[in-house]
Amino acid sequence: MSDNRLLPAAVVGGLLAVGFIGAGALIGQGVIHARAGDRTVTVRGLSERNVKADLAVLPLRFTASGDVLSEVQTKIDSDLALVRRFLTAQGYPAQAIELGRLEVADTRSREYAAQNGGPRFILAQTVIVRTNDVARVQATTRLLNDLVRQDVVLQDFQGPSYIFTNLNDVRPQMIAEGTAAARTGAEQFAKDSGTPLGSIRQATQGSFEILPRDGAAGDEAASIDKKIRVVTTITYSLK
């Protein structure tokens, strides 16, 4: 004879619990499993929030080429002065502008022996802007044609990277929100099944994801507006 006190060995549906916090919305999704052998329920709580990048990194790599090394170096030095002047005019302090490495290629050296024609020397210099003034960097990228008009050859320009650095500030609250959402799902399941909810048997926290906000396509680093997401999975016992 079967024991009516035991739950059926089946996968039971899910629960979506929604709670609003601050300026954003918290969404908890429950994926619930009950097994007759151990009488447990497993739920997942999802916490999400929208944030803005607080750090921008803008690399500017420019090149010069020719057959006389000293002349090419002079051109690079001149372009470097133009780039510094341009960035200063954009309002960046000196400490926000870093000088990157200088690259020198001799196309007639052994490494490039297979190449024929073209200039012998190619020099590339990188300048890196690093600042918390994200809006200023966004505006600067729209004005880079001013450098091109001054014969500065920007190469391999990928745009700035926008970074959110304050994850540790929101991590504890988001974990708490995910845990609360998971418990809401477990409590609803227990209520619907007429079974008291017991203590936590196991809990795991997924990794934090930083994504473009609103599911926008493209690289997350290219987006100022971002979404942080974490999923907490908790197994409760059923009394």
C-alpha positions as CSV (number, residue, x, y, z in Angstrom):
1,M,0.0,0.0,0.0
2,S,1.4,3.5,-0.9
3,D,2.2,6.1,1.8
4,N,-0.1,9.1,1.3
5,R,2.4,11.2,3.2
6,L,5.0,11.0,0.4
7,L,5.1,13.3,-2.6
8,P,4.8,11.8,-6.0
9,A,8.1,11.2,-7.8
10,A,7.6,13.8,-10.5
11,V,8.9,17.1,-11.6
12,V,6.6,19.8,-10.5
13,G,6.2,23.2,-12.4
14,G,8.0,26.5,-11.8
15,L,7.2,29.7,-10.0
16,L,7.9,33.3,-11.0
17,A,8.1,35.6,-8.0
18,V,8.5,39.3,-8.8
19,G,9.5,42.0,-6.2
20,F,10.4,45.6,-6.9
21,I,13.4,47.1,-5.2
22,G,14.9,50.6,-5.5
23,A,14.7,51.8,-9.1
24,G,15.0,48.3,-10.6
25,A,13.0,45.1,-10.6
26,L,13.9,41.8,-9.0
27,I,12.7,38.7,-10.7
28,G,12.8,35.3,-9.0
29,Q,12.3,32.2,-11.0
30,G,11.7,28.9,-9.3
31,V,12.5,25.5,-10.9
32,I,11.1,23.0,-8.4
33,H,11.8,19.3,-8.1
34,A,10.3,17.0,-5.5
35,R,11.5,13.4,-5.0
36,A,9.8,10.8,-2.9
37,G,13.1,9.5,-1.6
38,D,14.5,12.6,0.1
39,R,11.5,15.0,0.2
40,T,13.3,18.1,-1.0
41,V,12.4,21.0,-3.2
42,T,15.0,22.9,-5.3
43,V,14.4,26.5,-6.3
44,R,16.3,29.2,-8.2
45,G,16.2,32.8,-7.4
46,L,17.2,35.4,-10.0
47,S,18.4,38.9,-9.1
48,E,19.0,41.5,-11.8
49,R,19.8,45.2,-11.8
50,N,20.8,47.9,-14.3
51,V,24.0,49.8,-13.7
52,K,26.2,52.3,-15.6
53,A,29.9,51.9,-16.3
54,D,32.0,54.1,-14.0
55,L,35.4,53.7,-15.8
56,A,36.3,54.3,-19.5
57,V,39.5,53.2,-21.2
58,L,40.1,54.7,-24.7
59,P,43.2,53.5,-26.6
60,L,44.4,55.5,-29.5
61,R,46.9,53.8,-31.8
62,F,48.4,55.8,-34.6
63,T,51.1,54.9,-37.2
64,A,53.6,56.4,-39.5
65,S,55.7,54.8,-42.3
66,G,58.6,55.6,-44.6
67,D,62.0,54.5,-45.8
68,V,64.1,56.7,-43.4
69,L,63.7,55.8,-39.8
70,S,64.6,59.2,-38.4
71,E,61.9,60.8,-40.6
72,V,59.3,58.3,-39.5
73,Q,60.2,58.8,-35.9
74,T,59.8,62.6,-36.4
75,K,56.3,62.0,-37.8
76,I,55.3,59.8,-34.9
77,D,56.6,62.5,-32.4
78,S,54.6,65.1,-34.2
79,D,51.5,63.0,-34.2
80,L,51.9,62.3,-30.5
81,A,52.0,66.0,-29.8
82,L,48.8,66.5,-31.8
83,V,47.1,63.7,-29.9
84,R,48.1,65.1,-26.6
85,R,46.9,68.6,-27.6
86,F,43.6,67.2,-28.8
87,L,43.0,65.3,-25.6
88,T,43.9,68.3,-23.5
89,A,41.5,70.4,-25.4
90,Q,38.8,67.7,-24.6
91,G,39.4,68.5,-20.9
92,Y,41.4,65.5,-19.8
93,P,44.0,66.1,-17.1
94,A,47.5,65.0,-17.7
95,Q,47.2,62.0,-15.2
96,A,44.3,60.6,-17.3
97,I,46.6,60.3,-20.4
98,E,49.1,57.4,-20.5
99,L,51.8,56.8,-23.1
100,G,51.7,53.2,-24.3
101,R,54.4,51.3,-26.1
102,L,56.2,52.3,-29.3
103,E,56.2,49.6,-32.0
104,V,58.9,49.5,-34.7
105,A,58.8,47.2,-37.7
106,D,61.5,46.9,-40.4
107,T,59.8,45.3,-43.4
108,R,63.2,44.3,-44.8
109,S,64.3,42.4,-41.7
110,R,64.4,38.6,-41.7
111,E,60.9,38.5,-40.0
112,Y,59.3,40.4,-42.9
113,A,61.6,39.1,-45.7
114,A,58.6,37.8,-47.7
115,Q,57.2,41.3,-48.1
116,N,58.0,43.2,-51.2
117,G,57.6,46.9,-51.9
118,G,56.0,49.5,-49.6
119,P,57.8,51.5,-47.0
120,R,60.7,50.0,-45.0
121,F,59.8,51.3,-41.6
122,I,56.4,51.3,-39.9
123,L,56.1,52.8,-36.4
124,A,53.0,52.7,-34.2
125,Q,52.5,54.6,-31.0
126,T,49.6,54.1,-28.5
127,V,48.1,56.6,-26.1
128,I,45.6,55.4,-23.5
129,V,43.0,57.6,-21.8
130,R,41.8,56.2,-18.5
131,T,39.1,58.1,-16.7
132,N,35.9,57.9,-14.6
133,D,34.4,60.6,-16.8
134,V,32.6,58.2,-19.0
135,A,30.4,60.8,-20.7
136,R,33.5,62.8,-21.7
137,V,35.0,59.7,-23.4
138,Q,31.8,59.0,-25.2
139,A,31.8,62.6,-26.6
140,T,35.5,62.3,-27.5
141,T,35.0,59.3,-29.8
142,R,32.6,61.4,-31.9
143,L,35.3,64.0,-32.5
144,L,38.2,61.8,-33.6
145,N,37.8,63.0,-37.1
146,D,39.6,66.1,-35.9
147,L,42.8,64.1,-35.6
148,V,42.3,62.4,-38.9
149,R,42.0,65.8,-40.6
150,Q,45.4,66.6,-39.1
151,D,46.9,63.6,-40.9
152,V,47.0,61.4,-37.8
153,V,46.5,57.8,-39.0
154,L,44.5,56.0,-36.4
155,Q,44.8,52.3,-36.8
156,D,42.8,49.3,-35.4
157,F,40.5,51.6,-33.6
158,Q,38.0,49.5,-31.6
159,G,36.4,52.2,-29.6
160,P,36.5,52.7,-25.8
161,S,35.9,50.0,-23.2
162,Y,33.3,50.9,-20.5
163,I,33.8,49.1,-17.2
164,F,31.7,48.7,-14.1
165,T,34.1,48.5,-11.2
166,N,31.7,48.5,-8.2
167,L,30.5,44.9,-8.3
168,N,31.5,44.3,-4.7
169,D,29.2,47.1,-3.6
170,V,26.1,45.4,-5.0
171,R,27.1,41.8,-4.6
172,P,25.8,41.2,-1.0
173,Q,22.3,42.8,-1.6
174,M,21.9,40.9,-4.9
175,I,22.7,37.6,-3.2
176,A,20.2,38.4,-0.5
177,E,17.6,39.2,-3.2
178,G,18.2,36.0,-5.1
179,T,18.0,34.0,-1.9
180,A,14.7,35.7,-0.9
181,A,13.2,35.1,-4.4
182,A,14.2,31.4,-4.1
183,R,12.6,31.1,-0.7
184,T,9.4,32.7,-2.0
185,G,9.2,30.0,-4.7
186,A,9.8,27.2,-2.1
187,E,7.2,28.5,0.3
188,Q,4.6,28.7,-2.5
189,F,5.3,25.2,-3.6
190,A,5.1,23.9,0.0
191,K,1.8,25.8,0.5
192,D,0.3,24.4,-2.7
193,S,1.3,20.9,-1.8
194,G,0.2,21.1,1.9
195,T,3.7,20.3,3.0
196,P,5.6,22.4,5.6
197,L,8.9,23.8,4.3
198,G,12.0,22.7,6.2
199,S,15.6,24.0,6.5
200,I,18.1,24.6,3.7
201,R,19.8,21.4,2.7
202,Q,22.1,22.9,0.1
203,A,22.8,26.3,-1.5
204,T,24.9,27.4,-4.4
205,Q,25.5,30.8,-5.9
206,G,26.1,31.1,-9.6
207,S,28.7,33.5,-11.0
208,F,27.8,37.1,-11.6
209,E,27.2,38.1,-15.2
210,I,27.6,41.6,-16.6
211,L,25.7,42.0,-19.9
212,P,24.6,44.8,-22.2
213,R,21.4,46.3,-20.8
214,D,18.1,45.2,-22.5
215,G,19.9,42.3,-24.3
216,A,21.5,44.7,-26.8
217,A,23.7,42.9,-29.3
218,G,27.5,43.4,-29.3
219,D,30.4,43.5,-26.8
220,E,29.4,44.2,-23.2
221,A,32.5,46.4,-22.9
222,A,31.2,48.7,-25.6
223,S,28.0,49.5,-23.7
224,I,27.8,52.1,-20.9
225,D,24.5,50.8,-19.8
226,K,24.8,47.3,-18.3
227,K,22.8,44.6,-16.6
228,I,24.1,42.5,-13.7
229,R,22.6,39.1,-13.1
230,V,23.1,36.3,-10.6
231,V,21.2,33.1,-9.9
232,T,21.1,31.4,-6.5
233,T,20.1,27.8,-6.3
234,I,18.8,26.4,-2.9
235,T,17.5,23.0,-1.9
236,Y,15.0,22.9,1.0
237,S,13.9,19.9,2.9
238,L,10.2,19.2,3.2
239,K,8.8,18.1,6.5
